[in-house]
C-alpha cells in the first residue's frame, strides 16, 4: 500500500480535477498530488465536443485543459486509464482498479456526471450514442456524414448543439422531444420558441410532445417507432435526455448525497478530509438561498480553486454566480443566473434579428438573463444581478438607453 499522509488524491478527469491539481500548487501545497482518471487521455474540454471538435476547427491537442508539461512542472502524478473503486474513510485510503491502495491526507472527488440512459427496446444497438467523452464524440463524428440522417432524442443543449453541427455538414436531422417545447427545463416559452424557429429555419425536422418506444433494424438501416404509431428511419441517433451525477463512490463511502454530493460553502463534504467539486457537487448558493448542482465549466473551475485554497489552510468560500453558454448556427447564447422561480420576463431587443436579451424577474428583481448575440447585456447582468439589482420593466425594454445606468 502507498500510504502518504501528505498527499492529495483527486478523483476525476474533467475541468474541476485538472484545475484543482494546478491550483493546489499555486496555493502552496508542498505535498504529493495524484490525479486519477478513468480515461486514457489528459483532462480535456468537453463543451467543444459538440461544436468545434465536431467541425474539426478544434483539434484533440487543443482540447487539453492543461498540457502535460504543466502537470510535470507542478509535480502532479497523473494516473490515466484507472478508476477509484472504493474509499475507506477510516484508514483514509482509496482502492484503484489496478489493485493499488493509496493513502491520502485530503481527497477531492470530481467524478462529474454520466448520461441518462434510454430505457427502451433496441437502446443497446450500435446506432445509439451518448455524448460525454472524447471517445463518444469520435464515435458520433464517424457515424454522421453529409448524407446521413441523424436522429436526436432530447432537445436540451447537447441535443440542439449536435443538431446544429450535423446540419452544418449537410446531414438530415430529426429531433424528438417528449415535452411540448425545447429547453423546457431551463428557459421560458419565448426563448423555446426562438430556438424552435431557429432549428426549423435551418432544416431540422422538430417533433415535439412525442416519445420513442422502440428502435429496430431493417434492411436499410434503423427505424425508431414513436408513441403516436409513426416510424422514423435514420442512420445514427444521439440521446441527450439529461445526466445523473456520479455519486456511487461517495454513497458507498457513506458521504451525504442528495442530487450530487452535498458540500458546504468550502466545498467540504460530510467528511472533514474529503471535498467534492464540479458537476457532482451539490453546494449552497447565497444569492438563490438554496443548494444547487450545476453542470457548468466556470462553476467547476471556481470550486476547484476554493477546494485547493481550503486544503492549503487558506479559508475560502465558494459563492460564484452561475453562468453558461451555447453556440448553435450563428447564434451565441450566454446565460447569467438561474431562471427557476421567475414571475415575469422582459425582452430587450429584436428577437427576429437574433440579437436580444431576455430578462427573468422575481418580485421585480432580476434573477437571470438569456443573452442572444448580446455580450454587453450578458457581461453587465453577470456582474450586477448578484447585487440584487431591481430595474423597471420599461427601462429594461428600452434599447435606446442603458438598463444598467
C-alpha positions, -999 to +999 in steps of 0.1 A: +000+000+000+011+035-009+003+055+022+014+091+022-004+113+047+008+144+030-009+135-003-040+150-021-057+124-043-080+139-070-106+115-085-118+126-119-106+137-153-126+169-161-122+206-157-126+205-119-099+178-114-074+195-137-079+229-122-077+216-086-043+199-093-027+230-105-045+253-081-030+233-052+005+241-063-004+278-068-019+279-033+013+265-019+007+228-014+041+211-009+030+175-006+023+150-033-007+152-057-022+123-076-049+128-102-067+095-111-088+095-142-106+065-158-100+080-193-068+073-212-061+110-221-053+140-201-082+161-189-098+179-218-125+205-225-159+189-231-181+218-245-163+218-279-171+182-284-205+191-298-192+221-317-156+230-326-142+195-323-171+182-344-164+207-371-126+200-369-118+236-360-106+224-326-081+195-325-077+169-298-045+186-287-063+219-284-090+203-262-065+197-234-072+218-204-035+217-193-006+204-213+014+175-200+044+197-193+024+218-168+015+187-148+051+177-148+063+211-138+038+211-109+049+176-100+014+162-104+012+124-108-015+119-135-027+083-134-047+076-166-069+047-175-076+039-139-106+042-117-111+045-080-133+017-069-136+023-032-129+049-005-121+038+030-127+068+052-114+052+084-080+044+070-080+074+046-072+053+016-086+047-019-085+015-038-077+018-075-089-006-103-052-018-106-054-031-071-032-004-056-043+011-023-033+048-019-034+067+013-044+104+014-044+133+037-071+150+016-094+136-011-111+156-038-140+139-056-146+154-091-163+124-107-187+146-128-219+131-143-230+104-166-256+104-194-290+093-185-296+060-204-325+055-228-345+026-215-364+011-245-361-020-266-332-015-291-314+010-270-284-013-269-279-012-307-247+002-321-266+031-337-273+046-303-248+071-289-244+095-260-220+124-257-200+127-226-164+118-236-139+122-263-144+086-274-182+093-276-175+123-298-152+103-321-179+076-325-206+102-333-184+120-358-175+087-375-212+079-380-225+113-391-218+123-427-233+147-452-256+121-465-266+107-430-299+111-412-293+118-376-320+113-350-315+134-319-335+122-288-339+151-264-340+188-271-317+201-244-285+220-251-265+189-261-291+177-285-296+211-301-259+218-304-253+184-321-283+190-344-268+224-355-234+208-360-249+180-381-269+204-403-237+224-408-221+195-426-253+188-446-268+158-427-305+154-423-317+159-387-348+149-368-352+159-332-376+141-308-387+159-276-411+144-251-421+179-237-441+204-257-412+227-262-374+226-265-352+236-235-383+234-213-363+229-181-341+259-184-359+287-203-393+302-209-418+298-238-404+328-257-369+315-257-380+280-265-400+294-295-369+313-307-348+281-307-376+261-323-378+286-351-340+287-354-337+250-360-367+248-383-353+276-404-321+255-407-339+225-420-344+204-388-375+182-385-385+190-350-411+167-334-424+179-300-445+163-273-437+128-286-418+098-272-399+069-286-409+033-279-385+011-298-355+011-321-351-018-345-330-027-375-342-030-411-325-039-444-318-003-450-306+008-415-325+016-384-361+026-376-375+043-344-411+036-335-428+066-318-456+066-293-480+080-319-475+049-340-453+066-366-418+055-376-386+074-384-359+058-404-324+070-395-287+061-397-275+071-362-290+085-331-277+106-302-295+105-269-295+137-248-321+132-221-301+146-192-274+134-168-270+118-135-243+128-110-217+101-104-222+097-067-218+059-064-183+061-050-193+087-024-225+069-014-206+036-009-183+055+014-212+069+034-209+105+024-241+126+024-256+127-011-287+143-025-287+151-062-250+151-060-225+150-031-236+175-005-209+200+004-207+232+025-196+266+013-160+255+015-167+225-009-162+202+020-183+170+023-196+154+055-161+141+060-136+167+071-109+153+048-130+149+016-140+177-008-164+174-038-163+198-068-177+201-103-209+186-117-211+161-089-212+187-062-245+199-046-234+232-030-251+262-013-257+294-032-261+326-013-280+345-040-306+319-046-307+309-009-306+272-016-284+243-026-278+238-063-259+214-085-246+229-117-233+214-149-211+244-156-174+247-165-169+281-148-185+268-116-164+237-117-132+257-121-141+281-093-150+252-069-116+237-077-098+269-067-118+271-035-111+235-025-074+240-032-072+271-011-090+254+019-067+224+017-038+247+019-051+264+050-064+295+033-101+295+041-122+304+011-159+303+004-174+292-029-202+316-039-197+323-076-226+334-097-236+307-122-233+313-160-234+292-191-232+294-229-243+276-260-233+280-297-258+270-324-256+281-360-249+319-360-264+323-325-244+326-293-264+322-261-249+335-229-269+329-197-262+345-164-281+332-134-308+306-129-343+314-141-363+290-119-389+308-099-393+338-121-427+355-122-422+378-152-399+383-182-388+413-203-373+411-238-348+438-247-341+440-284-355+423-315-358+385-314-363+384-351-329+399-356-312+373-334-298+400-311-317+405-278-317+397-241-345+381-222-345+391-185-361+369-158-375+388-128-389+377-094-407+403-074-392+430-095-356+418-090-336+404-119-326+368-112-313+357-147-308+367-183-305+348-216-285+370-239-286+361-277-256+376-296-257+404-269-224+401-249-227+435-234-261+427-217-246+394-205-215+409-190-234+436-172-260+411-159-234+387-147-218+415-127-249+432-114-275+405-108-257+391-077-260+426-062-298+422-061-305+446-089-340+459-093-347+477-127-381+488-140-395+468-169-398+499-191-361+506-186-351+470-194-371+471-226-359+505-238-330+497-262-323+535-266-310+536-230-286+515-209-306+495-184-277+493-160-271+531-156 
